[in-house]
Amino acid sequence: MSSKILVVGHRNPDNDSIAAAVGYAHLKNALAARDGEADAVEYVPARLGPLPVESAWILEQNDIAEPVLIENVNPVERDGEEVKQKVILVDHNEIGQAAPGIENADVVEIIDHHRIADVSTANPILFLNLPIGSTATIVTLQFRQTGIELPDSIARVLLSAILTDTVIMKSPTCTQRDIDVANRMARIANISLQALGQVIFSASGGGAKSAEEIFRTDYKEFHIAGHNLAVSQVTCMDSDQLLQRKGEFLQLMSSLQKKQGFDMVILMITDVLLEGTQLLFVGDRDSIRQAFNVEDAEDVVFLPKVMSRKKQVIPMLSALWG
């Protein structure tokens, strides 16, 4: 019986987390087959939450199975003995974003593009962390480095994640390597980056989903200099459509703030066409005014050219509070 190694992204998975798990599991299985180890190990793409709409669409379009939904990475029973679950982390390296039970799992690799955080390992591992716009870009580069053929279907899934994580190359997190990789894959697959990006973001625009489902799609919590906050981001092609539900979002955010004791709860509605973000917030209004230099900050402000939570929202608040 082969040993299963889970390839899993962060909680509240986004498209990059899903695509990286799918793509890297395919790469690792291909490498195992090339090295004659296919009977000994199987790499299984997994997820820690609902499948994002854009991920569901791109996987269905390319006839690729969804990553398996897991609740934890607790020890598993094998041959009558309890053994640690082997795990590869993609698109995160932080305990607070990892699967429950991660402290008792055997983390064997990490592929990421975020800050180095607090996941620790008992032994040296491959930890590939690059300052680029998407984990999917790193996975694509690994196909080239290892000489493993990248199937068109997997390429399209990875390309979709590069587009979502870089907001069609408009986010400040986007690098020249992301652009080069995306353009190369688009030429091979004969796909227009702009057209594919618009289809993907149109699919993720909310539709019939509840306010909480939309809010939880890309939700993260932060602890900065004694301040606790939650920041959700939704990227879309029509922010006006989502702003019509402002009351629902603010009610949900206010309830979350009181329940969790957050100093602030933020929802970024990032509009690809407007190239900016409608920032909804509850809590510390003065910090919003100071951090983003806005005069009239009641419960929503428009921030032109702000596309990235990681590079344009969290750093501004950190600088203010630090």
C-alpha angles and dihedrals in degrees: 000000000000122000112246119223115191119222105201140168131208131298116279088028121220126200094272091053092050097043093046091052092049095044098043094046088053091050094048093048090050091050091049090051092049091050094047094249100111092110092051103048139025124192112214123195111225140178136206101214147006118330112255113244093242091050092050090050097049093044092050091047090056098039093242121148119244117255110262116264112239132182100201146347097236120153114289132214117249125172090348094307132101112240134176117265110245112228139184113203119213128186094007143050101182125109092219090059097038130093118283108265094034090131089064097041128093106245105202101173140008125203112183150138101205133092116293107259137168111305108123132192135205093226138029111277141178103275108179110184120165130178095236137117104262141023086220088065090056091049091050091051089052091057089056094044095050095042093236114148113249109222115224091240093054090043091057092049092050091045091053089055093050088053095048096045093047094037091239091316093306099106119097087233089068115105134191089257090058090049094047093048093046094048092048093051092044091055092048093048093038090234129146109233093209094048094047091046093052092049091050095048091045088055091052096050098109106259112173095346120123121251090253093050090052093045093049095048094091105008127154136173124219136193112202125173093327094319122115119204143159123217125190124185129200118183116202146153096239117038092175089068092056094041088062084071094050093122092055092050095047092049090051092046093048091051091049092049093054094043096048099031095238119171088216140005119200134189116195112202099191114197115206094198096045090043092222145079134257101216115207116187146168125197128027102039095173091059090054091051093049099039095050100027096237126150104201108046111158106142104315134037132175115234111194117216091009106130105143131070091191098050106024110029109030094043091052092052092043091053090050096048098035 
